[in-house]
């Protein structure tokens, strides 16, 4: 089993709130491995839980650490980063 982690600055307009948390949870529940999100003060959430993600209280501009385990851990991090830090104004913003 492989493990990987990556620090990401959240650029999604609302940070990790309902839409972004739901997208991360959907990603985490369909992945073959596990995904965790660690906020700056070491609060940690299982990315499969929308409620746990929202309790991290992460806003736009905050930095988080993504931690993935299992086969395809790097690809899982790539997909999670695309949700949290969408490029060119795309993504889960309103």
C-alpha positions in Angstrom: 0.0 0.0 0.0 1.3 3.5 -0.9 0.9 6.7 1.0 1.3 10.3 -0.1 0.6 13.7 1.2 0.5 17.2 -0.2 0.0 20.8 1.1 -2.6 22.7 -0.8 -3.8 26.3 -0.5 -7.6 26.3 -0.8 -8.7 28.7 -3.5 -12.3 27.5 -3.9 -14.5 30.6 -3.3 -16.2 29.4 -0.1 -13.3 27.3 1.2 -14.4 23.8 2.5 -18.1 24.3 2.9 -21.2 22.4 1.6 -20.3 22.1 -2.1 -16.6 21.5 -1.8 -17.1 19.1 1.1 -19.7 17.2 -0.8 -17.4 16.9 -3.9 -14.5 15.7 -1.7 -16.7 13.2 0.1 -17.9 11.8 -3.2 -14.3 11.5 -4.4 -13.2 9.8 -1.1 -16.1 7.3 -1.1 -15.5 6.2 -4.6 -11.7 5.9 -4.3 -10.0 2.6 -3.7 -7.8 4.2 -0.9 -8.5 6.7 1.9 -8.2 10.4 2.0 -7.8 12.7 5.0 -7.7 16.5 5.3 -5.6 18.1 8.0 -6.2 21.8 8.8 -3.4 24.1 9.9 -3.9 23.5 13.6 -3.7 19.7 13.2 -7.5 19.2 13.2 -8.1 16.2 10.9 -11.1 14.9 9.0 -11.9 11.8 7.1 -12.7 13.2 3.6 -15.6 10.7 3.2 -17.6 12.7 5.8 -19.1 16.0 4.7 -19.9 17.0 8.3 -16.3 16.2 9.4 -14.9 18.3 6.5 -17.2 21.2 7.3 -16.2 21.2 11.0 -12.6 21.9 10.0 -13.8 25.5 9.2 -11.4 26.0 6.3 -11.7 29.2 4.4 -10.4 30.4 1.1 -6.7 31.1 1.4 -6.1 28.6 4.2 -3.6 25.8 3.7 -4.4 22.2 4.4 -2.6 18.9 4.1 -4.1 16.2 2.0 -3.1 12.6 3.1 -4.0 9.6 0.9 -3.3 5.9 1.4 -3.7 3.0 -1.0 -3.3 2.3 -4.6 -3.5 5.4 -6.7 -2.7 7.7 -3.7 -1.1 10.4 -6.0 -4.0 10.4 -8.4 -6.4 10.8 -5.4 -4.4 13.8 -4.2 -4.5 15.3 -7.7 -8.3 14.9 -7.8 -8.7 16.4 -4.3 -6.4 19.3 -5.1 -8.5 20.0 -8.3 -11.6 20.4 -6.0 -9.9 22.5 -3.4 -7.8 24.7 -5.7 -9.6 24.9 -9.0 -7.7 26.5 -11.9 -8.9 29.3 -14.0 -11.9 30.1 -11.9 -13.5 26.7 -12.5 -14.8 24.5 -9.7 -17.1 24.6 -6.8 -17.6 28.3 -6.5 -20.6 30.6 -6.4 
